[in-house]
């Protein structure tokens, strides 16, 4: 187990000594003190030590060891167990997911990370620089880490919005190439999975705001309301991205259909114009001996003039109705 950090905070101030994780049941802490332990990729034996030391529920420990949980919130007596999902975009536009599980009691907070490369060092440093807020307890720290996770969705959505906007602008000028169409459907599949994996985070945040829960001070709900607001904004942006990707395909199909229709009308117009000399030439090209016009002195010029007159009239007509 990688113990990222294990510290005790007294009245918001960080203790200079690391907290030992040895599996021995700990004594009750004085008022205003709590422990914050951060671990990454623990084994079952290492989680068993934390379970013994902090009295964690075995079902919650089992869920924390499973890196493929959906966001959830469970109560176990006076303790609270949460699972949040992290998300980051790789270079090939594949969303990689991680997981952070939280065990929170009245005097401790344990975070268990799987898969995410974004550690909580930045959050810890920021909180330690403001002892007044840190003194509010583990529920405030929980809010800060959840806010850090939800804010991490922002860069991912920013990148996707830029990419989708570029595809949308190009689709107006020309029908998307096959590689672009594949990219669109790949992104739509990624966004559907994002909704399935991360979407329940909105319900989790809503429960933190509107439900009485152990280890959560009612006065701290205002902080979780801010996290809920950020989560709702992220989901709104996500819905907008899905709709835009769908509209790109539909708009491109409509524009291509319109372009094909114009081309079809142009071809039909020229076919109708060329049908006139073809038909007349076909008639006079028949090898019959007795045809009344064959002996006309000016028949050739009359036929050519008729052909040009009819073709010209058709050309003017098609131009007026916008087919040419």
Secondary structure as GFF3:
##gff-version 3
##sequence-region A 1 324
A	DSSP	beta_strand	2	10	.	.	.	ID=ss1
A	DSSP	beta_strand	13	18	.	.	.	ID=ss2
A	DSSP	beta_strand	33	40	.	.	.	ID=ss3
A	DSSP	alpha_helix	44	54	.	.	.	ID=ss4
A	DSSP	alpha_helix	58	65	.	.	.	ID=ss5
A	DSSP	beta_strand	72	76	.	.	.	ID=ss6
A	DSSP	beta_strand	79	89	.	.	.	ID=ss7
A	DSSP	beta_strand	95	105	.	.	.	ID=ss8
A	DSSP	beta_strand	108	114	.	.	.	ID=ss9
A	DSSP	alpha_helix	121	128	.	.	.	ID=ss10
A	DSSP	alpha_helix	131	134	.	.	.	ID=ss11
A	DSSP	alpha_helix	138	151	.	.	.	ID=ss12
A	DSSP	alpha_helix	153	173	.	.	.	ID=ss13
A	DSSP	alpha_helix	178	198	.	.	.	ID=ss14
A	DSSP	alpha_helix	200	210	.	.	.	ID=ss15
A	DSSP	three_ten_helix	218	220	.	.	.	ID=ss16
A	DSSP	alpha_helix	221	284	.	.	.	ID=ss17
A	DSSP	three_ten_helix	292	295	.	.	.	ID=ss18
A	DSSP	alpha_helix	299	320	.	.	.	ID=ss19
###
